[in-house]
Amino acid sequence: MGILFNETEFPSEESLRIYKYYEYTWFCITFIIVIYTLSVMSNKASAGISTYKWYLIHGMLWGCLFDVCSTLIGAVTLFPLPCYYGVNLASNFSGNAQLVYFFIAVGSSVAKGLALLYQFEYRYYQALPIHSWYRKNFEFLHGSYAFHCRVLYTLVALGTVLIPKALDLPDQEEHKAYLASIDPYMGVLFKQHPTATCFGSGLYNFEFTFLFWATSSTILCFVFAILSYLNIREQKFTAATYRLQVMLFRSLIAQMVAFFCLYMIPGTFYLLSGIMKIENMPIYNVAGFYLYVTHTSVDSLMVLFFIKPYRRLVASNLQQIMRSVCIIRTNLNSSLPSVFRTLSSILCCYNNTAMLPRKRGNCIPYTFFTILVQGTNCKKWYVE
């Protein structure tokens, strides 16, 4: 029984083992999906959205960096105390290396949210008429200085979040010794996890700074989304341009829904736990990471599904895979020695003692073998 925490407020060893395997497994899935998505984006068939795809790639890469940091650390936070320990590979980092790792994770999280804001601003800009007030006054954001402006804005956001936190860092050994003196269970916990890191003497300043950027970016995203929708409806685009605008707008809305459900809502609960005085937060925050690490893969799937050129390429690739499967199965059928098929039929459809024939419909191994060898009609996969 501790003063700050009880042992029952932390996840069990079995749940931590599942947590570790889940993060590693899902990161492998995310890596495959992201690599495939990038290969689809690089295809010439998507040349009509050649500029916008860089905004998508920008957000995807920040999301991957955050997933790498989240997966390799396997963080278990001690909120409302601003401390955490890891259960995965990066938990072996200690001292300054662990602090640098923490700042990279927080920075990628901030940049990930800003990337979505840049997408909304670009879609709003594209939906405006040529002589609109916003285009005239903010054309520099999309001209030759577009890259510089976004880098500068990202650095300002990162600076306002990370610099105050860097100045607020306590001496790790002294702070952990102080917490151990208050609560004996904390001393036991720090002995079990010597690389546990405390990133502040208080959580509230970090909460409010982080939530300021999260809230302001969220409001701007909603404003740009509403204005983009109104402009798309009001402008007299050609039929092709209108379909393109609507398609990309729907894709972005789907990305925003995934971002809020899998990232913003758990993250807000994550940070406000100290203010709300919720118990068992280490367990809840581990559950939150189950959602965090799924966002990048879901975001990539939203892009592939809602953007028609990408969806067509995915469908074409799936068709090619099915053709290859049919070819392999056909070759297997033609090259498989007949003796094995005969042997399988004998073993499967005759009684071992009386050698009485059985009904093929009741012969599961025979049915499976027939499907494997003969397969179904492959002609449908050759229809263009």
N, C-alpha and C positions, 0 to 999 in steps of 0.2 A: 504494500500500500504506500504510494508516494503522495507528496504534496502537490506537485505539478501534474504528474501522470500516474496512472495505474497500469500495471502490466496487462490488464485486460483491454486497454485502449490501443494496443499495438497488434498488428496482424500476426497470426501464428506462423510457425515455421513452414507448415504445409501450404498456407496461402501465399507466403513469400516465394516458395518454390514454384507454385503455379504462376505467380506474377512474373518471375524471372523467365520461365519458358515461354509465357505468352508474349512478352516484349520481344524476345529474340525471334520467335516465330513470326510475329506480325511485322517486324522490321524486314525480314527476308521477303515477305509478301509485298510490302510497300516498295522495297528496292526493285523487285521485278516489275511491278505495275508502273513505277515512275520511269524506269528505263524504257519500257515498251511505249509509254505515253510520249516520251521525248523522241523516240524513233518515229512515231506516227506524226508528230508535229514537224519533224524535219522533212517530211515527204513533200514533193512539189505540188501535190494535189491540193494542199492547203495554202497555196500562194495568195489567195484572196484575202487572207487574214494574217499576212506575213508580219505586220507590225504588232498587232495585238497578241500574237503568240509569244512575243518576248515578255509581255506583262505576265502571261500565264507561267512561263518558264521561271521568271523571277520569283514569283510566289512559291512555286513548286520547290525550288532549290532551297529557299529559306525554310520551308516546311521539312525538307529532308534533313537539313542541319539540326533542326530542333528534335526531330525523331532520333537522329544519331545520339544526340546528347541525352535524351530521355531514356533511350534503350540501354546505352552503355553504363549509365549510373544506376538505374533502377531505384529511384529516390523514394525514401520513406521520410516524410516531413514530420517535424515535431511541432507544427502549428498548434496553438498560437505563439509558441517560441520560434524565433527566426532561425531554426536549425534544421538540418537533415542529415541522414546517412544513406549510403548506397548499399545495394546487395548484388550489383552486377560488376562487370570488369573494371569500370572507371572508379569504383569505390577504393581501389588500391592507390589512387592518387592521394597525396597528402600535402598539407601546408599550402604554399602558394599555387601549386599545380591544381589543387582542388578548387581554389578560389577563382583562378582563371577559367576553369571549366564551368563554374557556376555563371560567370559573367557572359561567357559565350552562349550558354543556354538561354539566359534571360534576353540577351541581345537578339538572338535568332527569333525568339518569341515576339519581341516588339516589331522587328522587321517583317515578320510573317503577317502581322496585322496590317502594317502599312502597305504591304504589297497589294492586299485586297482593296485598300482605299485608292491606290493608284489606278487599279483597274476600273473602279467606279468613276473616277474623275475622267479617265480616257473615254469611257463609253458615253459620258455626258458631253464631252467635247465633240465627239464624232456625231452626236445626234443634233447638234446645234446648226443653225443656218450659217452661211459663210460670213455674213455681216453682223452677227450677233455681238452684243457687248462683251460677253465672256471671251469669245474668240479674239477680239481685238486687244483686250487688256491682258490676257493670259496666254497669248500665242507663244511666248518665250518658253512656256512649260512643255511645248510640243515641237519646238523648232530645234535649232542647233544646240541649245543649252538644256534640252530635256533631260539628258542623262545627269548633267551637273546639278540641276535643280533637285532632282530626286535623291541624289547622293547627299547633298547638303541637308535636305529636310530629314533624311534618315539619320544622319549624324547628329543633328540637333535633338531629335527624339531620343536616340540612344544616349546622348550626353546627359540629358535631363533625368534619365532613369538611372544610368549606371554611375555617373560621377558622384551624386549624393550618396549612393549606396557604398561606393568605394571609400568615401570619407567617413562613413559610419561603421566601417568594419572594426570589430573589437579584436583584441589579442586573443587568439583562439584558445590557448592553454589557460589563460587567466579566466576567460569567460566560462569555459567548460568546468573549471574548478569551482567557480562561484555557483553555477547551477547545481553541481554535485553536492555542494555544501548545503544548499537549500533543500534538495530532494535526493535522498540516498539512491533511489532507483535510477536517477539520471547518471549518477556515478557508475552504477553497474552497466548502464546502457553505453556510456562512453568507453568503458573498458572492453565491452564486446565489439564496439565499432570505433576504434581509435582514430579513424580518418573522418569521423563526423565533423561537419562544418557548420559554424554559426555565421550568418551573413549580416548581422546587425545586433545592436543592443536593444532595439525596439522594432516592431513590425509596422507600425502605423504609417510612418513617413514613406516607407517603400510601398505600402498598399495604396496610399492616396496618390503618389506620383504615378504608379503604374496604372491605376484605375482612371486617372485623369486622361492619359493618352488613350486608354481603351474606350472610355466614354466619348471623348471628343471624336475619335476616329469612327466610332459607331454612328454617332449623330451625322457626321459628314457622309458616311456611306448611305444612310437612309435618305438624306437630302439629295445626293447625286442620283440615287435610284429613282426617287419620285420625279425629279426634274427630267431625267432621261426618258422615263416612261411617257411623261406628258409631251416632250418634244418629239418622240417617235410617232405619237398619235397625231400631232399637229402638223408636222412637216410633210410636204408633198414629195416624198421620195418616189423613185421609180420602183416598180414591183420587185426587182432583184435586190435593190438597196434596202427596201423595207423588210424583206424577208431576212436579209443578213443582219440588220439591226435588231429585229425581234429575236432571232436565233441567239445572237451573242448576249442580248439582255437576259433571256431566259437562262442561259448557261451561267451567267454571273449571279443571278438570283439563287440558282441551285447551289452554287459555291458558297454564297453568303449563308444560306440555311444550314449547310453542312458545317460551316465555320462556327456559327453560333451554337448549334446543338452539341458539337463535339469538342469545342474549344472555349468559346467565350462563357457559356453558362457554367460549365465545370470550373473554369478558371476564376470566375467571379466568386463562386461559392468557396473556392480554394483560398482566395485572398481575404474574404470577409469572415472567415471562420474565427479569426481572433477577436473581431469586434462582436460577433454574434455569440461568443462563448459556448460554442458547440463542443460537446464531448466526443471522444472517439475519432477525432479528426485524422490521426495517422491512418486509420483504417479507411476512412472516406477518401482521403487524398490518394491512397493507393488505387482505390476504385476509379478515381478521376483520371489517373494515368492510363487506365485501360481505354478510355475514350480519346485522350490526347494523341496517342500513338496511331490511332486509326484515321485521323483527319486527313493526312496527306494522300493516303491511298484512296479514300472516298472522294476527296477533291479531284484527284486525277480521273477517277471513273466518271464524275459529273462532267468533266470537260470532254471526255471521249464520247459520252452518250448524247449530250445536248448540242454539240457542234457537229453539224451534218457532215462536212468533209471528213472529219475524224471518224465519225460513226461509220461512214461508208468504207473507209480503209480498214477499220476493225472487222466489219462484216466480210470484206474481201479476204482478209487474213484468215479468218475462221473458215471460210470456204476452202481456201488453199490447204489448211490443215486437214480438213475432212477429206479432201481429195487424196492427200498423201496417205492418210489412214486407209482409205479404200485401196490404194495401189499396193500398200504393204500387205494388206489382208489378202488381196487377190494373188500376189506373188507367193505368199505363204501357202495359200490353198493349192496353187499349182505345183509348188516344189515339195510339199510335205509328202513323204512316202506313204503310199496307200496302206502299207502294213500297219502303220501306227493308227490310221483311221479304222482299219478292220479290228485291230486289237482293242481300241477304245470301245467300239461297238460291242464286241464280245464281252468285255469286262462289265460294260454298263447295262446291257440289255438282256443278259442271260443269267439265270440263277447259278451260283457257284457250285451247288451240289447236284441239282436235278437238270441243270442246263435247259431250263424251260424259258421260252421267250417271254419278256415283259412288254408292257405297253410303252411305247416311246414317250407318250405324254407324261408318264410317271417317272421318267428317267431323267433326273435333273442333270447329272454329269454329261449325259449324251446331248441334251438340249444345249447346255453351255458350250460343249465342244463344237456342236454344229454351228452355233452363232459365231464362235471364234474363227472357225475355218471358212465357212461359207458366207457368213455375214448377211447383211441386208442389201437391198438394191442400191448400188453406189451411183447409179446414173443420175440421180437427182443432184448430186454434188457437182456435176459437170454442166449444169444448166446455168448459163450466164444471166 
